[in-house]
C-alpha cells in the first residue's frame, strides 16, 4: 500500500492528535510504570524492569507521534518488536513460580500497541508481534519446567481484543482513506481558489495603476497636439516603469519605483532584472533589499545602475552594479540579509567590502546609501 503523506492522516480520524489522547497516553505510561514498580517481588536485578518500561513507553508514544498512513514500515517493525523483546528481557529475571501474575504485565500493555497498529494499517505486523510474544512466553515456560501452553496463552489471552479490531480495521480503513483524500482535495481546491483570487486582485491592482498612470498621457496624445519635451520624458519614464513591473516585479515597490523614476529623470540609465531568487524569500529580506536598492538609486546622479535578482539557490540573492563620475560600486546581498559592498568611490584604487545588517537600518529615517555605509561594520 502506498503511504498517504497528507498532513491530515488517520491520526485525525482516530483522534490521536488531541489533547485528550495525550493525557490518556501519559496516564497509561504512569500506570505502566507504577504497576511495574509494584511487581518486583523476587526480581533481581531490577534494572531490566526499567529497560522494559522504557521500551514499552517508547513504542506507545511512537504510536501517536509517527505520521503517515499506513505506519511507515521501519517504525512499525520497531513497534512490533517492542512486546516480544520486552517479554524476553522481563521473563529472564522474574521468579518461578511467579510471586504474582502481575509480574508478566507486558502482555496487557502490548495489546494497546497491537490494536493501534492494526487501526493504522499494519494488521499483519501486529499479528506477527503477537505470535513472536507467544513464542517468547512458550520458550520461557519450557525452560522453567512449565507447560508450553501455559506460557503461550499469556499474550494470546490479552491479545484477544485484536481479532475484532482487525475486522473493524479492514472494514473502515478504505472509508478512512477516502475521507482523507477528500479532505486533501478540498484543501487543494481552497488553495487554488486563493491563488486565483490573489491573481485577480493583483491584476485589478495593476490595471488600476495603469489606468491612473497611462490614461492622462494617452488622452494627451489623442489630442494630436505635439508633445513637449517634458511630456515626452514622462512617456519614457512611464514606459520604463511598466517594463520594470514586467521584468523585475520583486524589485518594484512604491519606494524603489519612485527612486528609479527620479534617477532616470536625472539621466541615469537604470536596468532591473528579476531571475526569481526573491520569490520564496521572507518578507523582511524583501523589504531590506528594497531599502538597499532605493538608497543606491537615490545616490546615483549619472552613469548607469544595473540591479539583478539572482536565481534561487545562490549564496547571494541580489547584485547591484553602479558606475558614474564618482566611481564604480558593486553591492551583493546574501540570503541572510548581509550586504557586501565593493567601491572605489570612497577609496580610489581599491575595493573595500563592508558588511551591513538590517539591524543598522531604520526604515523611518529615510536612509540613503551613504548613511547606511557610514553605519556599516569596520573595513575587513
N, C-alpha and C positions, 0 to 999 in steps of 0.2 A: 504494500500500500504506500502511495506517495505521501510523504508528510505534508500536513496542511500548516503552512507557516504564517498564516494570518495572525496579527497580534491578538485578535479575539478567538482563542481556541476553545477546546472543550472545557477547559477550566472555568470559563464563564458560565457555561450551561450547568456545570456541577456546583457552581458557587465556591470554587476553590480560591478565588481571589478576594473574597470578602473578609471583613474584619472578624466576623463570627467564626469563620473557618480557622483563621489564625489563632483565635482564642482557644478553639477546640484542640488544635494541634498542640499548643502549649500545654493544655490540660492533660492531653494524652501522654506527652513526654514526661510531665511531672508525675503522673500516676504510674508510668512505667518505671521511672527511677525510684519512686517510693516503694513500689511493690518489690523491685529487685533488692532494695536495701533491707526489706523485711524478710527476705527469703535466703539469707546467707548462713543459716544454721548448718554447721557441719561442712561448710565450704571453705577450703583452704588450698591455695591462697585466694584472696578476694579480688585481686586486680583483674582477673579475666572477666568478672561480672561487670566491672566498669567499662572494659573494652566492648563487651556485648551491648551494653546500654548505649554507648556511643555509636556503634554500627547501626543499631535499630533506629536510633534517633535520626541519624543522617539519612537513612532510607525513607523515613516518614516525612521529613522536611522536603526531600527531593521530590516526593510525590506531588507536593503542592507547588514547588518552586520551578521545576523544569518545564519550559514551554514546549510548544509544538504538539500536534496531534496527527497520528498517534505518538506516544512517547518515543523519543529517539532510541534506537536500538542499544547504543552504548550505555546510557543511563538505565535503561530498562534491565539490561543484563546485570548491572551492578546492584540494582534494587532486588532483583530476583535472587542474587547470591547472598544477600544480607541474612535472610532467615536460616538457610542451611549452614552457612559459615558461623553465624552466631550460635546456633544449636550445637555445632561441633565443639566450639570453644567452651560453652557453658557446661555441656554434658561431660566434658573431660575433668571437671572439678567438683561436680555435685556428688553427694554421698549416695551410696547404695546400701540399703534401701533409702529412698528419699525421706528427708525429715518432714517434708510437706509437699503436696502435689504442686503448690505454687512455685516450687523451685524449677519447674520446666515451663515457666511463664512465657517463653518466647513464642510458642505456637499461637497464643491468643492475640498478641500484637501483630504477629505475622499475617493474620487473617486480614487486618486492615490494609496491609500492603497488597495482598493478593486482590482484594476487592477493587481497589482503586486502579491497580494495574490493568485489570480487566475492563473497567469502565473507560480507561484511557487508551484502549486499543491494543493491549498486549496480553490477550487472553491465553495464548499458548505459553508465553513466557511465565505467566502466573502459575499455570498448572505444572509446568516443569519444575518450578520452585517448590511447589507442594510435594511433588514426587521426590525431589532431592532431600527435602526436610524429612520426609517419611523414611528415606533410605538411611539418613544420618541417625535417626532415632532407633531404627531397626538394628543398625550396626552397634549402637551403644547397648541396646538390650542384649544382643548376642554376646558381646564382650563382657558383660557383667552378670552372665548366667541367668538372664530373664528370658521370657518368651519373646521371640522376634515380633510377633503381632502386638504384644503389649506395648512395645516401644513405637512401632509404626503407627498405631492408631492414635497416638497423642496428637500429632499435627493433622491427621486426617479428620479427627473429631471436630477440631476447631475450624478446619477449612471447609466444613460442610456448607457454610454460607456462600462459598464461591460458586457452587453449582447454580443456584437461582440467579445470582448476579451475572454469571456467564450468559444465561438465557436472556436476561434483560439487556445486557450489553449488545448481544447480537441483534436484538430487536430495535434498539434505539440508536445505535451508532450511525446507521445510514441517515436516519432522520436528523440526528445531531449535526452531521457533516453538511447536510443540505441547508440547515438553518445557518450555519457558519458561513457557507458560501453565499447565501442570500444576503447576509449582513455585510459581507465583504463587497459584494456587488453594489449594495445600497450606498456604502461609503464611497466607492469609486465613482458612482453616479453623482453623489453630492460634491465630490472633489472636482469632477468635470464641469458640473454646473457652476461651481465657484470660479473656476478658471474662465469659463465663457463669460460670466458676469463681469469679472475683473477686466477681461479683454475688451468687453463692450464699454465699460466705464472709461478705460484708458483711451479707446478710440474716440469716444464722445469728447473727452477732455482735449485730445489732440485737435479734433475738428473745431471745438470752441476756440482754442488758442489760434488755430489757423485762420478762423473767421475774424477774430479780433485783430490779428496782425496783418493779414493779407488783404482783407476786404477794402480798407481805406486806400491802399496803393492800387488795387485793381480798379476801383471806381475812379481813381485819379487818372489811370492810364486810359480808361474808357472814354474820357472826355476828348481825347485826341490832341490835347494841348501838349507841346513838347515839355519833357520833364526837366526840372532844374538839376544842377549838379548835386545839390543836397538830396533831392528825391531819388536820383539815380544811385547815390550811395546808400540810401535807405533800402532800395531794392536789393542791392548787392549784399548788404548786411542781413536782410531777411532771408535771402537765398542761402547764405552761409549758415544761418541758424537752423533752417529747415534741414539742411544737409547734415548738420551735427546731430540732430534728433534721429536721423535715419542711420547714420554711420557710427555714432558713439552715444547711444542712449544712456549708458551707465555714467557717462561723464557730464551729462546735462542736468543741471539743477537751476533754479532761479538765480542763484549767485554766480555759478560758473557761466551761465548763458549771458548774464549782464556783463561779466568781466570780459568774456570773449568778444562781445559786441563792441565794448569800449576799446579793447586792444585793436580790433580790426579798424575801428574808426580812426585810430592813431596811425594806421599804416602798417600794423604788424600782420604778418601772414600767420594765421592760426590753423593748424590741422589737428583734428581729433579723430582717433580711430579706436574702435572697441572690438577686441577679439574674444570677449566673453569671460575674462578672468574674474570680474566682479559680480557675475550673475548669481553666484551662490555665496557671496561674501556676507558677513554680518553687517548690519546697518551702521554700526559705529565705524567700521572700516570705510564704508562707502562715504559716510559724512566726512571722515578725516581726509580722504582722497579729494573730495570737493574743496575742502579748506586749502590744501596744498596747491591744487590746480588754480583756484581762484587767486591765491596770493601770487603765484608765478605769472599769471596773466596780467594782474594789476601792475606788476613791476616791469612788464615788457613795454618799451617805448618805441622800439623799431626792430628790424630784423624779422625773425620768424620763431614760432613756438610750435613744436610737434609733441603731442601727447598721445600715448598709446596705452590702452588696457591690454595686457598680455593674455595669452590663452590660459585656461585653467590648468593648475598643476605646477606652475612655475614658482620659483622661490620669491620672485618679485611679481607684484600684480600690476603695477603701473610704472612706466618710464616717461620722463619728460626731458626734452632737449630744447634749450633756448639759446639763440645766438643773436647778438646785436652789437651795437657800437660799444657797449660796456664790457663785452667779452662773451664767453660761452659758459653754459651751465648744464649739467646733467643731474637729474633727480630720479631716484628709484625708491619706490615704496614697497616694503616687504609685506608678506601676508599678515604679520603681527602688528603692522602699523608703523614700524620703524622706517624712518626716511633717511636715505643716504644721499648726500649732496656732494657733487664734484664741480668745482667752479674755479675759473681763473679770473673772475670778475673782481673778487676781493683780494686774491693772492696771485698776481700776474706771474705766469711762467710755471705754475704748478697747480695740481689738483689737490684739494683738501676735502676729505669726506667729513660730514657732520651727521650725527645721529639725532633725530628729532622724534619725540614720542607725543602721542595725543595729549598726555597729561600737561605738556608745556603750552597747550593751546586753549584759549578761552574764546569760544565762538562769538560771544557778545562783544568782544573787544575790537572787532574789525581788523584782525591781524593781517599784516602784509608779509610777503616773503622775507623782507629784511627783518621784521620784528621776530618772526619765527626763528630765523637763523641766529639772531643775537641771543635768543634764549636757548640755543642748542647746547649740546654737550661740548666739552673741550675738543680741540683737534686731536685726531687719532692717526 
